[in-house]
């Protein structure tokens, strides 16, 4: 006696060895014996042999016309043997019965299972819909095969091109375009990015980086809705002193300016004046929501996406020749000892006398000219001299708290693209890269003034019982990161008791939030907590911190990626094939005169700081990879600080194109002095 039974959706047959009320012991052709429940046994037979039965049944099943079988099938529930007798013959044998079972089982769109060997035919509507679905899947499969063939032959079908960034970074794995790329990759044994590049899906490496960033961060586009520029309704008093700003020539979002009163009198009033969009823009107003959605200005060489619309920036930027609304911090300072004896915050209008541009003055405003040992033929010479003296004093105080001096051995780099107009670059422009020493005199003046304001205002918020958004770092030990929170805490990296970003409200949403809180303090003093937009323990602040952290990291990573792109373009345009560099670790080297870190064959095992000359064999503008090897070891050693400022700097430098990131912790001290433009 033989039995045909079902096991996990498969049909098997074998010889019955023993049988009980609940189960059978069955021997398969392989000799293996299995236990089969009575409920699994569907058909018993004497002939033919099990393997022969399955062979015959499969051949017969392939010829069963499902439409005809569906017509023959009764409306009520039926067994597979019943259908075999209706379809084949009233005396249908085991071959035909097994064939009917196999065919019924593989056609759930015609017949649904109702129990042991039992089926019920589907309604005509369900069958029609199922057949349409099957036909549609067949056409899709054919389309996938055709697209995969085109990709394998080096041609990119338009639907795949249109889905490029989604396919690479946020794929729908059920989409036919995705399946076509996977199939083509399998056929050609090429990675998807290589495959799509070879097929012409990527027109330009620059556009690839740019469009990918927009796809992930600005899926709705970069434009702003048409919104009116709100006016400041209150009448503001005019500040007693004219102010000046210090920025790069390309900067349009001028957030800060300085003033100095009382030179030579023994008592100086030092003013830090910050653009005040918070006086007109409310958190829940349309523009407030726009700023919260974007969170920060996005910078890149030759272009930027501002946090606020251009006309709003133009209304509140501290442009020379205007009386601009400002939130001003006035510090009363002993001219001899530089001790701060009083502080006051005012909401006012400030006459901006000049916008000084450090890229034009860095070679003129020097330490020597500020200290009186060289001519000082430039505007606000006396005020800048005092600002420089104060800045050095403040820096020395912070370094005592830090426990070690700050050092800036590596320069900053300025990127300039030669092009007509101010639109988006296309990636083919000629680029110039110039080094700019960090910690220059003008940088130091602005940086220390902003650190002083951010620290002072952070403390004032706490005194008034008003929450703000702070940046804190518990220590300078490796791995201790800068964290954002709503309570004041020391920032060991800067050496201040608290630090709340407040000096860039036109380009960072965190600063705008803190400005709203500071305005409430300026208006209401100790009762400001009742009037401030954000109350103590306000969950919105935690939401803002989380969103800002994520966006700011993403924006900085993108800026770093594009700076790397333009650096590789610069290498090609200048025909540079060799560079001097300093070894970091794990075969990473840092170029001496360019913002470029990469792996070099031959640098393995060399001590940190070892100086080498490397040969650039190839660069890839799409992956941003550099293929290089050490040519020779140089005699001189690099300073110890040739190591990166953060562990993330070291790790990300060679992480490759699609994961490159810049650690924002490394830019706290200089953020005010070196805006990205």
C-alpha positions, 0 to 999 in steps of 0.5 A: 500500500502506498500513500500520497501526502502533503508536507509543508505545501509539498506532495510526497508519496511512499510505502505505508509501513505501519498505521495507527488511528492518528498516524502512519509510518511511511518509507520514501524512495530514498529509504528514509522513514517519516511519520505522517499524520492521518490528516496529511494522507490524501490518496492511497493506492496500490499501483503504480510506484510512488515516483511513477505516480508523481511523474504521471500526475505532474504531466497530466496536471500541466494539461488541465485547462483551469478555465474548463476545470473551473466550469466543471467544478460544483458550486459547493465544496468538493474534493479533488477526486470529485473534480477528476471524475468530472474533468477526466472520466467517471472512473478517473484513476489515481493518476488523474486524481493526483493530477487534479490535486496538484493542479487545484493546489497550484491555482489558488486564484481559481480554487481556494482550499477548504480542508483535507483535499477539499476545495471551493471555486472562487467567484467569477469576479475574483477569478477575473481580478486574479487573472488580470493581476497575473497578467500584470505581473507577467508584463512587469517581469518582462519589463524588468527583464528588458530594463535589466538587459538595457542596463547590462548593455550600458544604456539607462532606461528613462524610468530608472534614471528618474528614480536614480536617487531613490534607487540608490539611497531610499529604495522600494525593493518591490519596485520594478526599477529596483529589481531591474538594477538588482538583476542587471548587477547580478548579470554583470557582476557590477555594483549598482553605482558602477552599473548606473554610472556606466549606463549614463544614469549620472550626468555629472559627479557634481550634480550627483552629490547635489541632487542626492543632498536635495533628495534626502533633505529638501524633497519639496525643493529649496524655494520659499513660499511667498511670505511678507517681511514682518515689520517691527511694530515697537519704536526702538531707541537708537544706540549711542555708538556706531558699530562695525562688523567683520565678515568675509566679502561673500557674507550676506547674513551679517549677524553681529557687529561691535562697538567701542565707547570711552577709549582713553577715559579709563572705562570702556563700554564694549558693545556686541550687537546681534541682528534681531529677526526675533523682534518681528518673527514669532515662533508660531508665525509662518516665517518662524515655522520656515526657520524651524523646518530648515534649521540652519543655512546650508553652506557649500563652495560657491553657493548656499541655501539660507535658513530664511528667505533673502528678503527677510535676511536683507531686512535684518542683516546688519548692513552698513549705512542703515540703522538696524534692529539689534539685541545688544550686549553692553559690557563695562570694562576697566580700561587698565585691567580689562575687568568686566564690572557691569553688563546690560542687554538692550533692544535697540536700533544700531547705526552700522558704520561699516562692514569690514571684510577680513579677506581684504584686511587680514594682511593689513590688520596685523598684530603689529599694527594693533599693538602700535609697532606698525602703522594702522592705516585702516578704519576703526584702528583704535577700536580694533586695537582695544578689541584685540587687547580684550580678545587676548585677555579673554582667551588667556582666561579661558585657557586657564580654565581649559587647562591648556592653550588653544592652538590652530596649527592648521589653516582654514581654506577658502574656496572660490569658483570662477563663474558668471552670476550667482546661481547654482554651480554646475561642477565644471567651474575653475576653482581656487583654494587659498589658505587662511591662518586660523586665529588671525587678529580679526578672527580672534577679535570676533571669536572672543566677542561672540564667545563672551556674548554666548557665555554671558547671555547663557548665564543671564537666561539662567538667572532669569529662570528662562530655559535656553539651548546650551552646548556643554562639554564635561571634559577634554578627555578623548571621546567626551563630546559636546552635547546640547541641552536646556540647562547651563553646564560648563563647556570644557572645550571653550573654557566657559561656565555655560555656552548658549549659541545666540549670535547667529539668529539669521543662519541658525535656528537654535540662535533664533530660539535663544534670541526669543528667550533673551528678548523676553528677559530684556523686556521682563527681567526676573518675570521673563519666564512667564512671557518667554515663548518656551517655558521651563521643561518645554518639550518643544525645546527637546524636539528642536535640539534633536532636529537641529542636531540631525540637520546640522550634522547632515548639512556639515557633512554635505559641505565637507563632501563638496569641499572634498569634491572641489579639492579633487577638481583643483588637483586635476585643474592644476595638474598636481600629482604629488603632495607633501603630507603628514601621517595621521594613523592607519595609513591616513595622511593629511595634505600640507597645503590642501584640505584633504585627508586620504589613505596612502599605500606605504604609510602603514605603520609610520608614526603620527606626524611623519612627513611624506611625499605622496603620489596621486595615482587617480581621483574619483569625483563620484566616490570622492576616493583618492588613490595614492602611495608614498613616494618618499619619507621627508626629513622634517617632522610635522608638529604633534598637532598635525593630528586631527582635532577630533576622533571623528575628523580622523575617522570620517576623513577616509570614510569615503564619499557617501558617508563623509561627515564633519564633526561640529564639535571642532568648530565651536571656538571659531564659528563666529570668526569664520562663517562659511559665507 
